Amino acid sequence: MTAKIIDGKKAAAELMESIQKQVKNRSDMGLLQPCLATILVGENPASQSYVKAKHKACASLGIRSVGIHLPADVTQKELEKKVNDMAADASVHGILIQLPLPDGIDEEKVLQCVPIEKDVDGFHPVNIGRLAQKNRNPIFVPCTPSGIIYLLEKEIESIEGKNAVVLGRSNIVGMPVSLLLVRQNATVTICHSRTIDLPEKVRGADIVIAAIGRANFVKANWIRPGAVVIDVGVNRVDDPMRKRGYRLVGDVDFGAAKEVASAITPVPGGVGPLTIAMLMRNALRAATLVDGV
């Protein structure tokens, strides 16, 4: 068996096309252009690259974006004031704090400054709290987890009743995607660095979601034949044959795993494109919350 390669680029492109049409419809109706504000602190190259990609996506869809870049030595008070200024600006519909923040900044306090109706990253404690409760709905769901569910729903007729194993318990991916799977009535096992007999846990899964940040960590013989594998990891490994000296790989040994799984996401080109597409969808939703259209 050779797995179907789940094309995240194609799925994201289709979603982005739909968002673009909705943004244009708003414009045709004379409604305010959706606006996303990003706040970047410091000079982290990866964070700068991510923010640049988000602004590029906004421009391609007709979404206005505002970029705020603060020095790494910004104080807690100064950063919170900048977030509060964006929160009070009626022309700004969504606010994204690029994580991680520098050492010395209380990340939790900064995130709490973002109103839940502008929390397009879905990281506000109230949005996460609602996600964790039955019969409560968050206004926004974190982008990468919602992108994972979007891909799964395209590949699996029903998530309900499936055994899902999530490797990783981060606030950004592991925990929220686990909560989303529970909402879909999957039976979820969350694995981490203290999990005993990790390969055996993974072998029991119909759905494997790897989000631990360790290159090629999940081996093919861990995967049940026919399982669906979603690889969230993005890791650099040395490759002197590449011009830049490295290549990107996921948390799963892709070459071997694709001979066992029924479907698998590649790295790059799998989950990554959906993360930005979901952010754009959340930015559009933030605008609709203001005018109800």
matplotlib code that plots the C-alpha trace (Angstrom):
import matplotlib.pyplot as plt

x = [0.0, 1.2, -0.6, -2.5, -0.5, -2.8, -2.3, -2.4, -1.5, -4.5, -6.9, -5.6, -5.9, -9.5, -10.3, -8.4, -10.4, -13.7, -12.4, -11.4, -14.9, -16.5, -14.2, -15.1, -18.8, -18.3, -16.6, -19.4, -21.9, -19.9, -18.9, -15.6, -12.6, -11.5, -8.3, -5.7, -3.1, 0.1, 2.4, 6.0, 8.5, 12.3, 14.3, 13.6, 14.1, 11.4, 8.9, 9.7, 9.2, 5.8, 4.5, 5.6, 3.7, 0.6, 0.7, 1.3, -1.8, -3.9, -2.8, -3.8, -7.3, -8.1, -7.7, -6.1, -3.1, -1.3, 2.2, 3.6, 7.3, 8.6, 12.2, 13.2, 13.8, 10.2, 8.7, 5.7, 3.8, 4.8, 3.7, 0.4, -0.3, 0.3, -2.1, -4.7, -4.4, -5.2, -8.0, -9.6, -9.2, -12.6, -11.0, -8.9, -11.0, -8.3, -5.1, -2.3, 0.5, 3.4, 4.7, 7.1, 7.6, 11.1, 12.1, 10.9, 7.6, 4.5, 2.9, -0.3, -0.9, -0.3, -2.7, -5.4, -5.2, -6.6, -10.4, -11.9, -13.8, -10.5, -8.5, -8.0, -5.3, -7.7, -5.3, -7.2, -7.9, -11.7, -11.7, -9.5, -11.7, -14.9, -13.2, -12.6, -16.2, -19.2, -22.0, -19.6, -18.3, -15.2, -15.4, -12.2, -10.3, -6.4, -5.4, -3.2, -5.6, -8.5, -6.5, -5.8, -9.5, -10.3, -7.9, -9.1, -12.7, -11.7, -10.0, -12.3, -16.0, -16.4, -14.0, -16.6, -15.6, -12.0, -9.0, -6.8, -3.3, -1.8, 1.9, 2.6, 0.7, 1.6, -0.9, -0.6, -1.3, -1.4, -3.9, -6.4, -6.4, -7.1, -10.1, -11.3, -11.1, -13.1, -15.7, -15.9, -16.5, -13.1, -11.4, -8.2, -4.9, -2.4, 1.2, 4.3, 7.8, 6.7, 4.5, 5.4, 5.7, 5.0, 5.2, 2.5, 0.2, 0.6, -0.1, -3.6, -4.5, -6.7, -5.5, -2.0, -1.2, 2.5, 3.4, 6.5, 9.2, 11.6, 12.8, 11.6, 10.8, 7.7, 8.7, 6.7, 6.5, 4.6, 1.8, -1.2, -1.7, -4.3, -4.0, -4.3, -1.2, -1.1, 2.5, 2.6, 6.4, 8.7, 12.4, 15.6, 18.1, 21.5, 21.6, 24.8, 23.1, 20.7, 21.7, 20.7, 22.4, 19.4, 15.9, 12.7, 11.2, 8.4, 8.1, 7.2, 9.6, 7.7, 9.4, 8.7, 5.4, 3.7, 4.1, 1.9, -0.6, -3.7, -3.1, -0.4, 0.6, 3.9, 6.3, 6.4, 3.0, 0.8, -0.6, 1.4, -0.6, -3.9, -2.6, -2.5, -5.7, -7.5, -6.0, -7.5, -10.8, -10.7, -9.8, -12.9, -15.0, -13.8, -15.1, -18.5, -18.9, -18.9, -21.5, -23.2, -22.7]
y = [0.0, 3.5, 6.3, 9.0, 12.2, 14.9, 18.0, 20.9, 23.5, 22.5, 22.5, 25.9, 27.4, 26.3, 27.8, 31.0, 31.4, 31.1, 33.7, 36.1, 35.9, 36.7, 39.6, 41.0, 40.6, 42.7, 45.3, 45.3, 45.8, 48.8, 47.1, 47.9, 46.0, 43.3, 44.3, 42.2, 43.7, 41.7, 42.5, 41.2, 41.6, 41.2, 40.0, 36.3, 35.3, 32.6, 34.9, 37.6, 35.1, 33.9, 37.5, 38.4, 35.4, 36.4, 40.0, 38.6, 36.4, 39.3, 41.3, 38.5, 38.3, 42.0, 42.0, 45.1, 44.4, 46.5, 45.4, 46.6, 45.7, 46.3, 45.9, 42.9, 45.1, 46.5, 46.6, 44.6, 47.9, 49.3, 46.0, 45.8, 49.5, 48.7, 45.7, 47.8, 50.5, 48.0, 46.6, 50.0, 50.7, 50.0, 49.7, 46.7, 43.5, 40.9, 41.0, 38.5, 38.4, 36.6, 34.0, 33.2, 36.5, 37.4, 36.2, 38.5, 39.2, 37.7, 36.1, 35.3, 38.9, 40.1, 37.6, 38.6, 42.2, 40.9, 41.1, 37.7, 39.0, 40.1, 37.0, 35.5, 33.2, 31.6, 31.8, 33.9, 32.0, 32.5, 31.1, 28.1, 27.6, 27.5, 25.0, 22.7, 22.8, 20.9, 23.1, 26.1, 27.5, 29.6, 32.6, 31.6, 28.3, 28.2, 28.1, 25.0, 22.7, 23.9, 23.3, 19.8, 19.0, 20.6, 18.2, 15.2, 16.0, 15.9, 12.5, 10.6, 10.1, 10.5, 11.2, 10.0, 6.8, 6.8, 6.3, 9.3, 9.7, 13.2, 13.4, 16.6, 18.7, 22.3, 25.1, 26.0, 22.6, 19.5, 20.5, 22.4, 19.8, 17.1, 19.1, 19.5, 15.8, 15.1, 17.5, 15.3, 12.3, 10.7, 8.8, 10.7, 9.7, 12.6, 11.4, 13.3, 12.9, 11.0, 8.5, 4.9, 2.6, 5.3, 3.1, 0.8, 3.8, 5.0, 1.6, 1.7, 4.8, 5.3, 8.9, 9.9, 13.6, 14.3, 17.7, 17.3, 19.0, 16.1, 15.2, 11.7, 10.7, 8.6, 5.4, 3.4, 0.3, 2.5, 3.1, 0.8, -0.2, 2.1, 4.9, 8.5, 10.5, 14.2, 15.5, 19.0, 19.1, 21.3, 20.5, 21.4, 18.7, 19.2, 18.4, 19.5, 18.7, 21.6, 25.1, 26.4, 23.5, 22.0, 20.6, 20.5, 17.3, 16.5, 14.5, 11.4, 9.2, 10.1, 7.8, 4.7, 5.8, 6.4, 2.7, 1.9, 4.7, 5.2, 8.9, 11.2, 14.9, 15.9, 18.4, 21.0, 21.3, 19.6, 21.4, 24.6, 26.2, 25.5, 27.4, 30.7, 29.9, 29.4, 32.7, 34.5, 32.8, 34.0, 37.5, 37.5, 36.2, 38.9, 41.5, 39.8, 39.8, 43.6, 44.1, 40.7, 40.1]
z = [0.0, -0.9, 1.0, -0.6, -0.3, 1.3, -0.7, 1.8, -0.8, -3.0, 0.0, 1.2, -2.3, -2.6, 0.8, 0.0, -3.2, -1.2, 1.3, -1.5, -3.0, 0.4, 0.9, -2.5, -1.7, 1.4, -0.7, -3.2, -0.4, 0.9, 4.1, 5.9, 4.6, 7.0, 8.8, 10.5, 12.8, 13.6, 16.5, 16.2, 18.9, 18.3, 15.3, 15.3, 11.6, 11.7, 13.2, 10.7, 7.9, 9.3, 9.7, 6.2, 4.8, 6.7, 5.3, 1.8, 2.2, 3.3, 0.3, -2.1, -0.6, -0.3, 3.5, 4.9, 7.2, 9.7, 10.9, 14.2, 14.8, 18.3, 19.6, 21.7, 24.7, 24.7, 28.2, 29.3, 29.8, 26.4, 24.6, 26.5, 25.6, 21.9, 22.0, 23.9, 21.2, 18.5, 20.6, 20.8, 17.1, 15.4, 12.0, 13.2, 13.3, 14.2, 16.3, 16.1, 18.5, 16.9, 19.3, 21.0, 22.8, 24.2, 27.6, 30.4, 28.7, 30.4, 27.4, 29.2, 30.2, 26.6, 25.1, 27.6, 26.3, 23.0, 23.1, 22.4, 19.4, 17.8, 18.9, 15.4, 16.7, 19.1, 22.0, 24.5, 27.7, 27.3, 23.7, 24.8, 27.9, 25.8, 23.4, 26.4, 27.7, 26.4, 25.0, 24.8, 21.5, 21.2, 18.9, 17.2, 17.1, 16.8, 13.2, 12.9, 14.8, 12.8, 9.6, 10.8, 11.3, 7.9, 6.2, 8.2, 7.3, 3.6, 4.0, 6.4, 6.0, 9.8, 12.6, 15.1, 16.9, 15.6, 17.8, 17.5, 19.0, 19.3, 19.9, 21.7, 24.2, 23.3, 23.8, 20.1, 18.5, 20.7, 23.3, 21.1, 18.3, 21.0, 22.2, 18.6, 18.1, 21.2, 19.9, 16.8, 19.1, 18.5, 21.3, 22.0, 23.5, 24.1, 24.2, 25.3, 26.6, 29.7, 27.8, 28.5, 25.4, 22.9, 19.8, 21.1, 21.9, 18.3, 16.8, 18.3, 16.3, 13.3, 13.2, 14.1, 14.6, 15.1, 16.6, 18.7, 16.7, 16.3, 12.8, 11.5, 15.1, 14.3, 12.6, 10.0, 12.3, 14.8, 12.4, 12.0, 8.4, 6.9, 9.5, 8.5, 9.4, 9.9, 10.3, 11.8, 12.4, 10.5, 11.2, 9.4, 8.7, 7.1, 3.4, 1.6, -1.8, -1.3, -2.1, 1.3, 3.0, 4.6, 3.9, 5.8, 7.1, 9.5, 12.7, 10.8, 8.7, 5.6, 3.1, 5.1, 6.7, 3.3, 2.5, 5.6, 6.0, 3.9, 3.7, 4.9, 4.8, 3.4, 4.8, 3.4, 1.6, 4.1, 7.2, 6.8, 4.0, 6.0, 9.0, 7.0, 5.2, 8.6, 9.9, 6.9, 7.5, 11.1, 10.0, 7.7, 10.5, 12.9, 10.4, 10.1, 13.9, 13.7, 11.0, 11.0, 7.3]

ax = plt.figure().add_subplot(projection="3d")
ax.plot(x, y, z, "-o")
ax.set_aspect("equal")
plt.show()
